[in-house]
């Protein structure tokens, strides 16, 4: 939940109790919950609208995919995997106990 643990939540509750008082705090909590639900619904609607506009090719589209850091990581990992596949094997393997070729003139 947004990186907020039990100790942080307790501190927020105590500060809220001191600032707003025990009478008004439940109403503010209801309003905050309503706002979070509305933001989630708005986000879901935006995602669904984008999916509908992009078509069936992007049925698995998520709003997190628009984060530039994720896009860069994705393309770097894909390029890295392609590079590994394109490299030829290191050559023929040696039989057990066989010595690799040795060139005395090499530096």
DSSP file (Angstrom, degrees, kcal/mol; ACC not computed):
  #  RESIDUE AA STRUCTURE BP1 BP2  ACC     N-H-->O    O-->H-N    N-H-->O    O-->H-N    TCO  KAPPA ALPHA  PHI   PSI    X-CA   Y-CA   Z-CA
    1    1 A X    >         0   0    0      0, 0.0     3,-1.7     0, 0.0     0, 0.0   0.000 360.0 360.0 360.0  77.8    0.0    0.0    0.0
    2    2 A X  T 3   -     0   0    0      1,-0.3     3,-0.1     0, 0.0     0, 0.0   0.711 360.0 -67.6  59.9  24.7    2.2    2.8   -1.3
    3    3 A X  T 3  S+     0   0    0      1,-0.2     2,-0.6     0, 0.0    -1,-0.3   0.698  96.5 140.0  72.5  19.0    5.2    1.7    0.8
    4    4 A X    <   -     0   0    0     -3,-1.7    -1,-0.2     4,-0.1     2,-0.1  -0.865  32.1-167.6-100.1 119.1    3.4    2.7    4.1
    5    5 A X     >  -     0   0    0     -2,-0.6     4,-2.3    -3,-0.1     5,-0.2  -0.257  39.7 -86.5 -93.1-174.9    3.9    0.2    6.9
    6    6 A X  H  > S+     0   0    0      1,-0.2     4,-2.3     2,-0.2     5,-0.2   0.899 124.8  50.4 -62.5 -44.4    2.2   -0.1   10.2
    7    7 A X  H  > S+     0   0    0      1,-0.2     4,-2.1     2,-0.2    -1,-0.2   0.922 112.7  46.6 -62.6 -41.6    4.4    2.4   12.1
    8    8 A X  H  > S+     0   0    0      1,-0.2     4,-2.4     2,-0.2    -1,-0.2   0.908 111.7  51.2 -65.5 -40.6    3.9    5.1    9.4
    9    9 A X  H  X S+     0   0    0     -4,-2.3     4,-2.3     1,-0.2    -1,-0.2   0.895 109.0  51.5 -62.9 -39.8    0.2    4.5    9.3
   10   10 A X  H  X S+     0   0    0     -4,-2.3     4,-2.4     2,-0.2    -1,-0.2   0.914 109.8  49.0 -62.9 -43.6    0.0    4.8   13.1
   11   11 A X  H  X S+     0   0    0     -4,-2.1     4,-2.6     1,-0.2     5,-0.2   0.913 111.1  50.0 -63.3 -42.7    1.9    8.2   12.9
   12   12 A X  H  X S+     0   0    0     -4,-2.4     4,-2.6     1,-0.2    -2,-0.2   0.909 110.9  50.0 -62.1 -41.5   -0.4    9.4   10.2
   13   13 A X  H  X S+     0   0    0     -4,-2.3     4,-2.3     2,-0.2    -2,-0.2   0.908 111.6  47.7 -63.9 -42.2   -3.4    8.4   12.3
   14   14 A X  H  X S+     0   0    0     -4,-2.4     4,-2.2     2,-0.2    -2,-0.2   0.926 113.5  47.1 -65.8 -44.4   -2.1   10.2   15.4
   15   15 A X  H  X S+     0   0    0     -4,-2.6     4,-2.7     1,-0.2     5,-0.2   0.911 112.6  50.3 -63.5 -41.5   -1.3   13.4   13.4
   16   16 A X  H  X>S+     0   0    0     -4,-2.6     4,-2.7    -5,-0.2     5,-0.7   0.893 109.4  51.2 -61.9 -40.1   -4.7   13.3   11.8
   17   17 A X  H  X5S+     0   0    0     -4,-2.3     4,-1.1     1,-0.2    -1,-0.2   0.899 113.7  44.5 -64.2 -40.2   -6.3   12.9   15.2
   18   18 A X  H  <5S+     0   0    0     -4,-2.2    -2,-0.2     2,-0.2    -1,-0.2   0.893 119.9  40.0 -71.8 -39.0   -4.4   15.9   16.5
   19   19 A X  H  <5S+     0   0    0     -4,-2.7    -2,-0.2    -5,-0.2    -3,-0.2   0.942 130.5  23.3 -76.7 -48.6   -5.0   18.1   13.5
   20   20 A X  H  X5S-     0   0    0     -4,-2.7     4,-0.6    -5,-0.2    -3,-0.2   0.698 102.5-128.7 -95.3 -21.1   -8.6   17.3   12.7
   21   21 A X  H  X< -     0   0    0     -4,-1.1     4,-1.4    -5,-0.7     3,-0.2   0.057  30.5 -80.4  86.0 157.5   -9.9   16.0   16.0
   22   22 A X  H  > S+     0   0    0      1,-0.2     4,-0.5     2,-0.2    -1,-0.2   0.723 124.8  58.0 -69.4 -20.8  -11.8   12.8   16.7
   23   23 A X  H  4 S+     0   0    0      1,-0.2     4,-0.3    -3,-0.1    -1,-0.2   0.897 114.6  32.3 -76.8 -39.7  -15.1   14.2   15.5
   24   24 A X  H  X S+     0   0    0     -4,-0.6     4,-1.9    -3,-0.2     3,-0.2   0.620  98.5  84.1 -93.8 -14.3  -14.1   15.2   12.0
   25   25 A X  H  X S+     0   0    0     -4,-1.4     4,-2.3     1,-0.2     5,-0.2   0.889  86.8  53.3 -60.4 -43.6  -11.5   12.4   11.3
   26   26 A X  H  X S+     0   0    0     -4,-0.5     4,-2.2     1,-0.2    -1,-0.2   0.885 108.8  50.7 -61.0 -36.5  -14.0    9.7   10.2
   27   27 A X  H  > S+     0   0    0     -4,-0.3     4,-2.4    -3,-0.2    -1,-0.2   0.913 110.4  48.5 -66.7 -41.2  -15.5   12.1    7.6
   28   28 A X  H  X S+     0   0    0     -4,-1.9     4,-2.4     2,-0.2    -2,-0.2   0.883 110.3  52.2 -65.2 -37.2  -12.0   12.8    6.2
   29   29 A X  H  X S+     0   0    0     -4,-2.3     4,-2.4     2,-0.2    -2,-0.2   0.907 109.5  49.4 -64.8 -41.2  -11.2    9.1    6.1
   30   30 A X  H  X S+     0   0    0     -4,-2.2     4,-2.5     2,-0.2    -2,-0.2   0.917 111.5  49.0 -62.3 -43.2  -14.5    8.5    4.1
   31   31 A X  H  X S+     0   0    0     -4,-2.4     4,-2.4     2,-0.2    -2,-0.2   0.902 110.9  50.0 -64.4 -40.3  -13.6   11.3    1.7
   32   32 A X  H  X S+     0   0    0     -4,-2.4     4,-2.3     2,-0.2    -1,-0.2   0.913 111.6  48.6 -64.3 -42.1  -10.1    9.9    1.2
   33   33 A X  H  X S+     0   0    0     -4,-2.4     4,-2.2     2,-0.2    -2,-0.2   0.900 111.4  49.8 -63.7 -40.6  -11.5    6.4    0.6
   34   34 A X  H  X S+     0   0    0     -4,-2.5     4,-2.3     2,-0.2    -2,-0.2   0.906 110.5  50.6 -62.6 -42.5  -14.0    7.8   -1.9
   35   35 A X  H  X S+     0   0    0     -4,-2.4     4,-2.4     2,-0.2    -2,-0.2   0.906 109.4  50.2 -64.1 -41.6  -11.2    9.7   -3.7
   36   36 A X  H  X S+     0   0    0     -4,-2.3     4,-2.3     2,-0.2    -1,-0.2   0.917 110.9  49.5 -63.7 -42.7   -9.0    6.6   -3.9
   37   37 A X  H  X S+     0   0    0     -4,-2.2     4,-2.3     1,-0.2    -2,-0.2   0.904 111.3  49.4 -62.1 -41.1  -12.0    4.6   -5.4
   38   38 A X  H  X S+     0   0    0     -4,-2.3     4,-2.6     2,-0.2    -2,-0.2   0.900 110.4  50.2 -65.3 -40.4  -12.6    7.4   -7.9
   39   39 A X  H  X S+     0   0    0     -4,-2.4     4,-2.5     2,-0.2    -2,-0.2   0.900 111.0  49.3 -64.5 -40.0   -8.9    7.5   -9.0
   40   40 A X  H  X S+     0   0    0     -4,-2.3     4,-2.5     2,-0.2    -2,-0.2   0.921 112.3  47.7 -64.1 -42.9   -8.9    3.7   -9.4
   41   41 A X  H  X S+     0   0    0     -4,-2.3     4,-2.5     2,-0.2    -2,-0.2   0.904 112.4  49.6 -64.9 -40.7  -12.1    3.8  -11.5
   42   42 A X  H  X S+     0   0    0     -4,-2.6     4,-2.4     2,-0.2    -2,-0.2   0.908 111.8  48.3 -63.7 -42.2  -10.6    6.7  -13.6
   43   43 A X  H  X S+     0   0    0     -4,-2.5     4,-2.4     2,-0.2    -2,-0.2   0.915 112.3  48.3 -64.0 -43.9   -7.4    4.8  -14.2
   44   44 A X  H  X S+     0   0    0     -4,-2.5     4,-2.5     1,-0.2    -2,-0.2   0.907 111.9  49.6 -63.9 -41.7   -9.2    1.6  -15.2
   45   45 A X  H  X S+     0   0    0     -4,-2.5     4,-2.5     2,-0.2    -2,-0.2   0.907 110.7  49.8 -64.4 -41.7  -11.4    3.6  -17.6
   46   46 A X  H  X S+     0   0    0     -4,-2.4     4,-2.4     2,-0.2    -2,-0.2   0.919 111.8  48.6 -62.7 -43.4   -8.4    5.3  -19.2
   47   47 A X  H  X S+     0   0    0     -4,-2.4     4,-2.5     1,-0.2    -2,-0.2   0.922 112.4  48.1 -62.6 -43.8   -6.7    1.9  -19.6
   48   48 A X  H  X S+     0   0    0     -4,-2.5     4,-2.4     2,-0.2    -2,-0.2   0.887 111.0  51.0 -65.4 -38.9   -9.8    0.4  -21.1
   49   49 A X  H  X S+     0   0    0     -4,-2.5     4,-2.2     2,-0.2    -1,-0.2   0.917 111.1  48.1 -63.4 -43.0  -10.2    3.4  -23.5
   50   50 A X  H  X S+     0   0    0     -4,-2.4     4,-2.4     2,-0.2     5,-0.2   0.924 111.7  50.0 -64.4 -43.6   -6.6    3.1  -24.6
   51   51 A X  H  X S+     0   0    0     -4,-2.5     4,-1.7     1,-0.2     7,-0.2   0.909 111.0  49.6 -60.0 -42.1   -7.0   -0.7  -25.2
   52   52 A X  H  < S+     0   0    0     -4,-2.4    -1,-0.2     1,-0.2    -2,-0.2   0.893 113.1  46.3 -65.5 -39.2  -10.1   -0.1  -27.2
   53   53 A X  H  < S+     0   0    0     -4,-2.2    -1,-0.2     1,-0.2    -2,-0.2   0.861 112.8  49.1 -71.5 -35.7   -8.5    2.6  -29.4
   54   54 A X  H  < S-     0   0    0     -4,-2.4     3,-0.3     1,-0.2    -1,-0.2   0.770 105.4-138.7 -77.8 -25.3   -5.3    0.5  -30.0
   55   55 A X    ><  -     0   0    0     -4,-1.7     3,-1.3    -5,-0.2    -1,-0.2  -0.389  39.4 -43.6  97.4-175.6   -7.1   -2.6  -31.0
   56   56 A X  G >  S+     0   0    0      1,-0.3     3,-1.3     2,-0.1    -1,-0.2   0.683 122.1  72.8 -69.2 -18.4   -6.7   -6.3  -30.3
   57   57 A X  G 3  S+     0   0    0     -3,-0.3    -1,-0.3     1,-0.3     3,-0.2   0.794 103.8  41.6 -65.2 -25.3   -2.9   -6.2  -30.8
   58   58 A X  G X  S+     0   0    0     -3,-1.3     3,-1.6    -7,-0.2    -1,-0.3  -0.187  71.7 128.5-114.5  39.4   -2.6   -4.4  -27.5
   59   59 A X  T <  S+     0   0    0     -3,-1.3    -1,-0.2     1,-0.3    -2,-0.1   0.769  75.8  52.2 -65.9 -25.4   -5.1   -6.3  -25.4
   60   60 A X  T 3  S+     0   0    0     -3,-0.2    -1,-0.3    -4,-0.1     2,-0.1   0.185  81.5 139.0 -96.2  17.9   -2.5   -6.9  -22.7
   61   61 A X    <   -     0   0    0     -3,-1.6     2,-0.3   -14,-0.1   -10,-0.1  -0.373  29.6-173.4 -65.9 136.0   -1.6   -3.1  -22.5
   62   62 A X    >   -     0   0    0     -2,-0.1     3,-1.6     1,-0.1     4,-0.3  -0.951  34.6-123.1-126.7 150.1   -1.1   -1.7  -19.0
   63   63 A X  G >  S+     0   0    0     -2,-0.3     3,-1.7     1,-0.3     4,-0.2   0.796 110.7  67.3 -63.0 -27.0   -0.6    1.9  -18.0
   64   64 A X  G >  S+     0   0    0      1,-0.3     3,-1.7     2,-0.2    -1,-0.3   0.759  85.4  72.0 -63.3 -22.6    2.7    0.9  -16.4
   65   65 A X  G <  S+     0   0    0     -3,-1.6    -1,-0.3     1,-0.3    -2,-0.2   0.700  86.7  64.9 -66.1 -17.8    4.0    0.1  -19.9
   66   66 A X  G <  S+     0   0    0     -3,-1.7     2,-0.4    -4,-0.3    -1,-0.3   0.547  73.0 110.5 -82.1  -6.8    4.1    3.9  -20.6
   67   67 A X    <>  -     0   0    0     -3,-1.7     4,-2.0    -4,-0.2     3,-0.3  -0.565  66.1-145.0 -69.4 121.2    6.8    4.4  -18.0
   68   68 A X  H  > S+     0   0    0     -2,-0.4     4,-2.5     1,-0.2     5,-0.2   0.846  96.8  56.6 -59.6 -34.5   10.0    5.3  -20.0
   69   69 A X  H  > S+     0   0    0      1,-0.2     4,-2.4     2,-0.2    -1,-0.2   0.919 108.1  46.8 -64.3 -41.6   12.2    3.4  -17.5
   70   70 A X  H  > S+     0   0    0     -3,-0.3     4,-2.6    -6,-0.2    -1,-0.2   0.901 111.7  51.6 -65.5 -40.1   10.3    0.2  -18.1
   71   71 A X  H  X S+     0   0    0     -4,-2.0     4,-2.3     2,-0.2    -2,-0.2   0.919 111.0  47.2 -63.4 -43.7   10.4    0.6  -21.9
   72   72 A X  H  X S+     0   0    0     -4,-2.5     4,-2.5     2,-0.2     5,-0.2   0.937 112.7  48.9 -64.3 -45.9   14.1    1.2  -21.9
   73   73 A X  H  X S+     0   0    0     -4,-2.4     4,-2.6     1,-0.2     5,-0.2   0.916 110.6  52.0 -58.4 -43.1   14.7   -1.8  -19.7
   74   74 A X  H  X S+     0   0    0     -4,-2.6     4,-2.3     1,-0.2    -1,-0.2   0.922 112.1  44.4 -60.4 -46.0   12.5   -4.0  -21.9
   75   75 A X  H  X S+     0   0    0     -4,-2.3     4,-2.4     2,-0.2    -1,-0.2   0.862 112.8  51.4 -70.6 -34.8   14.3   -3.0  -25.1
   76   76 A X  H  X S+     0   0    0     -4,-2.5     4,-2.5     2,-0.2    -2,-0.2   0.929 111.6  47.2 -65.7 -43.9   17.8   -3.4  -23.5
   77   77 A X  H  X S+     0   0    0     -4,-2.6     4,-2.4    -5,-0.2    -2,-0.2   0.911 112.6  49.6 -64.9 -41.3   16.9   -6.9  -22.3
   78   78 A X  H  X S+     0   0    0     -4,-2.3     4,-2.4    -5,-0.2    -1,-0.2   0.923 112.6  47.2 -62.3 -43.5   15.4   -7.9  -25.7
   79   79 A X  H  X S+     0   0    0     -4,-2.4     4,-2.3     1,-0.2    -2,-0.2   0.892 111.1  52.1 -64.8 -39.1   18.6   -6.6  -27.4
   80   80 A X  H  X S+     0   0    0     -4,-2.5     4,-1.9     2,-0.2    -1,-0.2   0.919 110.8  47.2 -62.9 -44.0   20.8   -8.5  -24.9
   81   81 A X  H  X S+     0   0    0     -4,-2.4     4,-1.8     1,-0.2    -2,-0.2   0.899 111.7  50.3 -65.8 -40.5   18.9  -11.7  -25.6
   82   82 A X  H  X S+     0   0    0     -4,-2.4     4,-2.0     1,-0.2    -1,-0.2   0.894 108.5  53.1 -63.8 -39.1   19.1  -11.3  -29.4
   83   83 A X  H  X S+     0   0    0     -4,-2.3     4,-1.2     1,-0.2    -1,-0.2   0.894 108.0  50.5 -63.4 -40.6   22.8  -10.7  -29.1
   84   84 A X  H  < S+     0   0    0     -4,-1.9    -1,-0.2     1,-0.2    -2,-0.2   0.872 111.8  47.7 -65.0 -37.2   23.3  -13.9  -27.2
   85   85 A X  H  < S+     0   0    0     -4,-1.8    -2,-0.2     1,-0.2    -1,-0.2   0.832 109.5  53.5 -72.9 -32.2   21.3  -15.9  -29.8
   86   86 A X  H  < S+     0   0    0     -4,-2.0     2,-0.2    -5,-0.1    -1,-0.2   0.733  86.1  96.6 -76.9 -22.8   23.2  -14.3  -32.7
   87   87 A X  S  < S-     0   0    0     -4,-1.2     3,-0.1    -5,-0.1    -4,-0.0  -0.478  76.9-124.8 -71.5 133.4   26.7  -15.2  -31.4
   88   88 A X        -     0   0    0     -2,-0.2    -1,-0.1     1,-0.1    -2,-0.1  -0.279  36.0 -87.3 -70.6 163.7   28.1  -18.5  -32.9
   89   89 A X        -     0   0    0      1,-0.1    -1,-0.1    -2,-0.0     3,-0.1  -0.252  43.1-103.1 -67.0 163.1   29.2  -21.2  -30.6
   90   90 A X        -     0   0    0      1,-0.2     2,-0.2    -3,-0.1    -1,-0.1   0.424  69.5 -95.3 -73.0   4.1   32.7  -21.1  -29.4
   91   91 A X        -     0   0    0      2,-0.0    -1,-0.2     0, 0.0     2,-0.1  -0.590  69.0 -20.0 112.9-175.3   33.8  -23.8  -31.8
   92   92 A X        -     0   0    0     -2,-0.2     2,-0.2    -3,-0.1     0, 0.0  -0.386  68.2-122.7 -68.6 144.1   34.2  -27.5  -31.6
   93   93 A X        -     0   0    0     -2,-0.1     2,-0.2     1,-0.1    -1,-0.1  -0.542  24.6-114.3 -85.6 154.8   34.5  -28.9  -28.2
   94   94 A X        -     0   0    0     -2,-0.2     3,-0.1     1,-0.1    -1,-0.1  -0.585  26.9-112.4 -88.1 148.5   37.6  -31.0  -27.2
   95   95 A X    >   -     0   0    0     -2,-0.2     3,-2.1     1,-0.1     2,-0.1  -0.363  53.4 -74.8 -71.7 160.0   37.4  -34.6  -26.3
   96   96 A X  T 3  S+     0   0    0      1,-0.3    -1,-0.1    -2,-0.1     3,-0.1  -0.372 121.1   8.4 -61.3 126.1   38.1  -35.5  -22.8
   97   97 A X  T 3  S+     0   0    0      1,-0.3    -1,-0.3    -2,-0.1     2,-0.2   0.294  95.2 133.9  87.0  -9.7   41.9  -35.3  -22.2
   98   98 A X    <   -     0   0    0     -3,-2.1     2,-0.3     1,-0.1    -1,-0.3  -0.545  53.1-130.5 -76.6 137.6   42.6  -33.7  -25.6
   99   99 A X        -     0   0    0     -2,-0.2    -4,-0.1    -3,-0.1     3,-0.1  -0.667  21.3-115.9 -87.4 140.1   44.9  -30.7  -25.6
  100  100 A X        -     0   0    0     -2,-0.3    -1,-0.1     1,-0.1    -6,-0.0  -0.368  46.1 -84.0 -69.0 156.0   43.8  -27.5  -27.4
  101  101 A X        -     0   0    0      1,-0.0     2,-0.4    -2,-0.0    -1,-0.1  -0.307  45.5-152.1 -62.7 145.7   46.0  -26.4  -30.3
  102  102 A X        -     0   0    0     -3,-0.1     2,-0.6     4,-0.0    -1,-0.0  -0.979   8.4-160.1-125.3 130.9   49.1  -24.5  -29.4
  103  103 A X    >   -     0   0    0     -2,-0.4     3,-0.9     1,-0.1    -2,-0.0  -0.931   2.0-168.9-112.8 109.8   50.8  -21.9  -31.6
  104  104 A X  T 3  S+     0   0    0     -2,-0.6    -1,-0.1     1,-0.2     0, 0.0   0.719  86.8  56.8 -71.1 -20.3   54.4  -21.2  -30.4
  105  105 A X  T 3  S+     0   0    0      2,-0.0    -1,-0.2     0, 0.0     2,-0.1   0.580  84.3 102.0 -87.9  -9.5   54.6  -18.2  -32.7
  106  106 A X    <         0   0    0     -3,-0.9    -4,-0.0     1,-0.1     0, 0.0  -0.414 360.0 360.0 -73.3 150.8   51.6  -16.4  -31.2
  107  107 A X              0   0    0     -2,-0.1    -1,-0.1     0, 0.0    -3,-0.1   0.463 360.0 360.0 -91.5 360.0   52.4  -13.6  -28.8
